[in-house]
Amino acid sequence: MRIVIDTNVFVSALISPSGKPASVLNLALGGSIVPVADALIFAEYFDV
């Protein structure tokens, strides 16, 4: 499955490592899902 991890999900995962957003991030890091993004999403990540 391919997903876009929105910036608020990424930040929430970092703030609360036991929450649902962190579970999504862990699935991506483990290879169970494939995160996809374009230049605009990466720019938003770097701005935050």
C-alpha positions in Angstrom: 0.0 0.0 0.0 1.3 3.5 -0.8 0.3 6.4 1.3 1.2 10.1 1.8 2.1 10.9 5.4 0.8 14.4 6.0 3.0 16.7 8.0 0.7 16.8 11.0 0.9 13.0 11.2 4.7 13.1 11.0 4.9 15.7 13.8 2.3 13.9 16.0 4.3 10.7 15.6 7.4 12.4 16.9 5.6 14.1 19.8 3.7 11.0 20.9 5.6 7.8 20.1 2.8 5.5 21.4 0.0 7.1 19.4 -1.7 6.1 16.1 0.4 8.5 14.0 3.5 6.8 15.3 2.1 3.4 14.4 1.7 4.7 10.8 5.3 5.9 10.8 6.5 2.6 12.2 4.7 0.7 9.4 6.4 2.9 6.9 9.8 2.4 8.5 9.2 -1.3 8.6 8.3 -1.5 5.0 4.7 -2.6 5.5 3.5 0.5 3.7 5.3 2.7 1.2 5.3 6.4 1.8 5.1 8.6 -1.3 5.6 12.4 -1.6 6.3 15.0 -4.1 8.5 18.1 -3.9 5.7 20.1 -2.2 5.3 17.6 0.6 9.0 17.5 1.2 9.2 21.3 1.3 6.5 21.3 3.9 8.4 18.7 6.0 11.5 20.8 5.9 9.6 24.0 6.8 8.3 22.3 9.9 
